[in-house]
Amino acid sequence: MSELKRMAARRAVEYVEDGMVLGLGTGSTTRYAVDEIGRLVKEGYDLIGVPTSLETERQARSLGIPISTLEEVEQVDLTIDGADEVDPRFQLIKGLGGALLREKIVAYHSKEEIIIVDGSKIVDRLGVKTPLPVEVAMFSHGKTKEAIEKLGCTAVLRGGTDPFVTDNGNYIYDCKFDGIDDANRLEAELDSIPGVVESGLFIGLATRVIVGTERGVEVRER
């Protein structure tokens, strides 16, 4: 599986051009892409990275990739990131790596977003295999959970009695739905709940999906 991820990452980095500002995603697949971007920097490419997590920032700095923030750059030319599920409409579930809020902010401000996955992440319908991560404020998060569950899921606090805390100081509830038929409506319903910071539904953000398979690399464009 790791080789399939590496194949997809290498193919994605072929879209990187000298002088670009790059959004650097988070997760096991994206780590391979950041490694490849570090190699380009060593070869003399003038690149700037905008990381989506403290973990990715540490990796990028260790590779000599110059780091910046959204406030300091004019635009993000290309973001390379992973996903937990991808459906035929390029709708995504992201957030099992815990960085969904920053990932969505950077994706929104990117001219292009390439998603890199192995074949196991391609699904016909979102939410059948993977729970939907929802980042929530710590304050009264139990009440927020109750409101989320009224939308038809079972919500489990990530980390349980020792909760996982995001880079933004929030909790994550992993919400198990029996499939998600209308991602746009669900996203709007979640956004309307006070205490919900962001959901792991990424809609209309991915422009290209690169899939590592046993048969080779597939490039899918929206």
Rosetta blueprint (number, residue, H / E / L):
1 M L
2 S H
3 E H
4 L H
5 K H
6 R H
7 M H
8 A H
9 A H
10 R H
11 R H
12 A H
13 V H
14 E L
15 Y L
16 V L
17 E L
18 D L
19 G L
20 M L
21 V E
22 L E
23 G E
24 L E
25 G L
26 T L
27 G L
28 S H
29 T H
30 T H
31 R H
32 Y H
33 A H
34 V H
35 D H
36 E H
37 I H
38 G H
39 R H
40 L H
41 V H
42 K H
43 E L
44 G L
45 Y L
46 D L
47 L L
48 I E
49 G E
50 V E
51 P E
52 T L
53 S L
54 L H
55 E H
56 T H
57 E H
58 R H
59 Q H
60 A H
61 R H
62 S H
63 L L
64 G L
65 I L
66 P L
67 I E
68 S L
69 T L
70 L H
71 E H
72 E H
73 V L
74 E L
75 Q L
76 V E
77 D L
78 L E
79 T E
80 I E
81 D E
82 G L
83 A L
84 D L
85 E E
86 V E
87 D L
88 P L
89 R L
90 F L
91 Q L
92 L E
93 I E
94 K L
95 G L
96 L L
97 G L
98 G L
99 A L
100 L H
101 L H
102 R H
103 E H
104 K H
105 I H
106 V H
107 A H
108 Y H
109 H L
110 S E
111 K L
112 E L
113 E E
114 I E
115 I E
116 I E
117 V E
118 D E
119 G H
120 S H
121 K H
122 I E
123 V L
124 D L
125 R L
126 L L
127 G L
128 V L
129 K L
130 T L
131 P L
132 L E
133 P E
134 V E
135 E E
136 V E
137 A L
138 M L
139 F L
140 S L
141 H H
142 G H
143 K H
144 T H
145 K H
146 E H
147 A H
148 I H
149 E H
150 K L
151 L L
152 G L
153 C L
154 T E
155 A E
156 V E
157 L E
158 R L
159 G L
160 G L
161 T L
162 D L
163 P L
164 F L
165 V L
166 T L
167 D L
168 N L
169 G L
170 N L
171 Y E
172 I E
173 Y E
174 D E
175 C E
176 K E
177 F L
178 D L
179 G L
180 I L
181 D L
182 D L
183 A H
184 N H
185 R H
186 L H
187 E H
188 A H
189 E H
190 L H
191 D H
192 S L
193 I L
194 P L
195 G L
196 V E
197 V E
198 E E
199 S E
200 G L
201 L E
202 F E
203 I L
204 G L
205 L L
206 A L
207 T L
208 R E
209 V E
210 I E
211 V E
212 G E
213 T E
214 E L
215 R L
216 G E
217 V E
218 E E
219 V E
220 R E
221 E E
222 R L
